Amino acid sequence: MTTTYTGPAPADFTDVRATNLAVVLDYVRTNAPCSRADIAASTGLNKATVSSLVGELIERRLLRETGMTERRIGRPATMIVLDGAPYAAIGLDVGTDQLTVIAVDLGGEHLLAWRRAFTGRGATPGRSVAAIAALARRALGRLADQGRQVLGLTVGVGGLVDPDGVVRIATGLDWRDVPLRDSLVRALGAPDYPVTVDNSANLAVLAEHRYGPYAGTPDLAYLTSGPGVSAGIVAGGRLLRGAGGYAGEIGHFVVDPGGPECSCGRRGCLEAVAGVGALIRRLAGTEPAGDLEPEVAGIVRRARAQEPKTLAALHEAGRHLGHGASLLANLVNPSVVILGGHYVPLAPWILPTAGEALDTLVVAPQPPGAGLVASALGHDAAAVGGAAAVLDAVEAGRLPLPTA
């Protein structure tokens, strides 16, 4: 069956073959199992070109044949699926209290998924880089034992990350102007695969766009909270980065001018009234500890016990969060806004009021199914998104060389 293809367009210039290899690989990823004729009909490439491209991708062990199918009109066709058995992509997310590393193969199957305790705020950047590099090396060693070639490593950090991988500001880690990418490259011995650093919310929305329940939806927004609040946005099928790479810092939108003071010095920022750190401060009366997960679990227990103070705080945070989501909805008109990070376990209590506020404040008519939903990827979203970013680069044309 022929499907409409909306991926990269075939190229016409000197890079035609590399680009068209990526076109074929991307088509097979989203439409497998498929035949060479399906690829040609949907991408506009002629059959001889497709046959040659598929042959090279099989040689590179990025695709494989699965045999013949007779459930179609005409002659049986040899079906093509992703292979990618020799390859791995790694994503590593740096939280204030833990490190998460996930490796996937070309089809997105998890090869490893580890979470390790991490004292981010209390450590110097140098010690933090050493801990991040140590975990990355362990993952690399495990993948080498499996005979895998690493296609790339992407590291996520909650904060402002510039295109060179310098973490300009990460309040949860108390970092400023930390050259994380260059430091990791040195610590890992200048590896032959690309090492990149990005904002965790950006990576999380890439994971949702590739693997989540709304995978392939061209317009998505993702809201997450650790100590602060940030957003990742996919618009028109592409990550929205902004001029300096700092798009998505919605946590410092003022939604309650008379509200509490924010870490940025202003009053009533979304982070100060709806962030998980702010919620903990309101309920405990103290600053949240480095590890937020036990404190969030305590809020969940009290909410399940119907504690009035806890329910009132969650209701209020949800109302402000819906206000923040409406700002995203009015600015970029996503099909859905996904709540991730520490919001996920709190979703049963914050989603109802957040959804009501969103519906009240959004201007544009919402398509069916639009609104606020909790992430199905949970705390692993940013690490999964780091691996997804590596695979996106492969499918954009950065293909590995043929294996021996």
N, C-alpha and C positions, 0 to 999 in steps of 0.2 A: 504494500500500500504506500503510495506517495504522499508525503506530508509537506506542508509549506515550510520552507527553511528561512529563518530570520537571523542567522548568525552572520559572521564576517563575509563580506562580499569578495568574490574572486578578484585577484589583482591583475594588472595589465602591464606592469613595468619590470625592471630588472630583478626585483625580488619575487617574481611571480611564483616560482616553484615553492619557496618557503611559505609564502602566504597561502597558497592553495593547499599545501600539506596541512596547514592549520585549519583551513576551511573544511577539509574532509574529516580531520580528527574531531573537530567540534560537532559536525553533523552526526557522526557515528555516536559520539557520547550522548547526544540528546535523542537519537532515534534508533539505536541498536535494539534488536538485530535488524540489519538492513542489507540490501544488495548493492553491488556496484551500479546497477541501473537506477536504483532509488537515489543514490548519491548524485548521479549525473542529472537526473530529472529535476531534483530539488535545488541543486546549487547552480545549475547552468553550465557546468563544466562538461566538455564532451566525453564520450565513453572511453575513448582511448586514453585521454588525460587522466580520467578517474582510475582506470586500470593501472596506469603507471604510478600514480600517487599512492594508491592502496598497496601496491607491491612494495614501495619504499617504506611505508609505514609498518607493514608486516616485517620487513627486514629490520627495522628499528625496534621491533617488538612492542609497538604501540597499538597495533591492531592484530587480530587473528581471525581466521576463518573457522566457522562452526559446522560446516557441512551444507547439505542442500535442503531446500524447502520446496514442497509441492503445493502448498496452500496459496497458490496465486495463478492467474491466467497465464498461459504460455509455458515455456520451458522452465524447469526447476532452476532456481538461482542459488549460488553460493552466498551464504549469509556472513556478514562481517560484524564483529563486536570489538570492544576495547580489550586490549591485552594488558600491557603495562606491568607485567609480572616482575621485571627486573628493577622497577623504579619506585621511589618513595618521595613524598613531599612532606615537609615538617613545618608545623606551626607551634609556637611557644608563646604563651600569654603570661605576662608579668603582673601579678596582682600585689596588693599591699601585704597580703598574708600567705599567699601561695603561688607556686609556679605550676603551670599546666602545659604539658607537651603532648602533642598528638601527631602521629605520622599516618598518612593514608597512601594507598596505591592510586593508580590513575583513575580507577572507577570509584574512588571514595571509600573503599573498605579500610577500616582501621587496622593498622599494623601494630600500633602500640598506643596506649593512652595512660599517662602517668600524671599524678598530682603530688606535689611535694610542698611541705611547709616552708615558709619563706618569711623572714623578718625584713620587709622592705623599708619601712619608714625608719627603723632604728639603725640601719646599716649605711655605711658610706657607699657612694656609687661604685667605687672600686670593688668593695666586697660583694655588692649586688651583682656586678658584671661577672665576677668569679663564680658565684653560685649559678647564674644563668648559663654560663659557658660550661660548667661542670655537668649540669643536667643535659644540655645539648650534646655534649660528648658521649654521655651514657646512651642517649637515644641513637646517636650515630653508630656507636659500637654495636648495639643490638641489630640495627639495620644492616651493617656490614656482615654480621654473622648470618643474616638471612640472604646474603648475596645481592642486596639491593643497592642501586645507584641512586644517590640523593640528588634530586632535581633542584632543591633550594630550601632555605630556611627563612621563615618570616616570623619576626618577634613583635608581639603586640604590647603596648603600654598605654595605660589610661592617662592621657595628657596631650599636650601640643607637641606633635612630632613633625619636623620639617622634612622636605624631600631627600635630604642627605642622611636621614636617620639620626638626627640630633634631637634629643628630647628637650625641648625648650622649657616646658613647665610640666611637672607631674606632681600635683599637690599631695596626692596620696602617698607618694614615695619621698616627698620633700626633695625633689630633684629640680635642678635648673641648669640648662645648657649642658646636658650630659651627652657626649658623642657616642651613643650606645652602639650604633652600627660599626663604626671604626674600631671601637674597643672590642667588640665581639669578633670581628674579622681577625684582629691580632691574637686574641685569646684562642681562637680556633685554628691558628696557623695558616691564615690566608687560604681558605679552601677554594676548590675549583668550581663550586656551585655558588649561586648568588645568595647573599645574606642581606635581608632588608628589615627595616623597622617601620611600624605603622601604628596608628591609633587603634586601640582595642575595639572601640565601637565600629570603626570602619571595617575591621576584619570580621566582626560579628555579623554585620549586615551582609558581607560577602558570603559568609557561611549560610545565612538564611536564604540568600538569593540562589545559591547552588544546591543546597541540601535540605532546606527546611520545607515545611508544608506549603509555602508559597514560592517554591523554587521556580525560577523563570519569570516571575512577575516583574515587569520592567520598572515598576515604581514602588519602592519599599522604604520605610523608615524604621529605625531600631533605636529604642531608648533604653539606656542601661544606667545602673547606679551602683557604685561602690561607695567611697567617701563622697564623691560628687555625682553629677548627672551629665551624661553626654549622649550624642546621637550619631548614628551612621545613616547615610542616605544613599540609596540607589535611585537614580533618575534616568529614565530612558535606557535602562539596562546597564548604566555605567555608574561607578562610584563617584559621588559628588565630593570633590576635594577642596575647591576654592583656590584662590590665587596663590596662597602660601602653603596650602595643604592643611589648613586649620578649620575647615568647615565642620559644623556639627556641635559646636560648643554651646548648646542650648541651656546648659546648666546655669549660665549667667544672664539669661533673660529675666528681667524683673517681672514677676507675676503678682506680687503682693507688696506694694511700696511701703506699707506700714509694718511689714514682717520683720523677722529676726535678721541680724547682721550675717552676711555671707563671708566666706573666707577671702573674697575679692575686695571687701571693704564696703560694698553697697548693702542695701537692705532689701529683703524680699525676693532675692533671686530664686529661681526654681530649685537650685541645689539646696538652698537654706530652708525651704518649706516642704519639699517633696523628696529630697535625697534620703537614702537609707541612713546615712550618718546623722542627718537632722532628725529623722524619726527616732533613732536610738537616743539622741540627746533629749528629745522631748519626753520620752518614756522613762529613761533612767536618770535624767538630770545630770549626767556626766558625759565627758567626751568618749566616743566609742573607742574600744581597744583596737589594736592593730588587726586582729582577726575578727572580721565582722560576722562570719558564718554562725558561730555559737550564739551571738546576740540576736541575729535574725531568727534563729531557731527558737530562742526564748520568746520572741514576739509572736511567732506562729503558735506556740503552746498556749500563750495567754489569750490569743484571739480565738483559738478553738474552745477555750474555757469560757468564752463570752465575757471576758473582763471589760467592763464599760470604758475605762480609760484607754485601753489598747484599741478597742474598736473605734472610739472617737478619733484617736490619732490617725489610724489607718484611713478612716473616712475622709479626714481633712487632707491627708497627704494625697489620697486618690483624687480629690477635687482639684488640687493644684496640679497634679500630674496630668489630668485631663486638659487643664488650661494649657500646659506646655505642649501636649500632643496636638492641641488645636492650632497652636502657632506653626508647628511643622505642617499640619494638614493644609492650612491656609497658604503657606509659603510654597510648598513643593507638590501638594496634591497627591500624596501616595495612595496606593490602593489599600494599604493596611499599615498600621503602626504596631510594631512588635515590642513588647516589654521583655527585657532580658536581665542578666546579672542577678543581683539580690532581689529584684522585683519579682522574679518567678515564684519563689515560695510564698510571697505575700499576695500574689495575684488574686486568690479567691476573695480577699477583703478590699483590695484597692481597685480592682477592675470595674466593679459596678458603678461606683461614684465617678471614677475617671471616665468611663464610657459615657455617663450622663453629661458630664461637663464638656466632653468632646462634641457630643451631638448638639449641645446648646450653642457652643461657640464657633463651630466650623461654619464657614460661609457657603462653600461650594456643595452642590448636591453630591452625596456619597454613593458610589456604585455598590451593587449588591455584595455583601460580605465584608465591606469596609468597616473600619473601626479599630479597636484596640484588642490585641490578643497576647497571650503569654507565649514566650519562646518555647518551642519543643526541644531546643538544643541545650538549654540550661547553661550552667557555668562553663561548659566546654566550647561555647560558640566562638569566642575570639581565637582560641587555639585551632579549632577546625577551620576558621576563616583564614588563619595564617597559611595552613596547608592549601586551602582553596585558592589563595592568591598566587601561590607557586604554580598550581595547575592552570589557572587563568593565563599566566604568562606563557606556559607551554603551548596552550591552545591558541595563543595570539601569535605564535611563530617561533618561540625560543625552544626548538625541539632538541632533544638529546641526540648525540651521534649514534650511529648503529652500534649495537653491542657485538662483542666477539662471539 
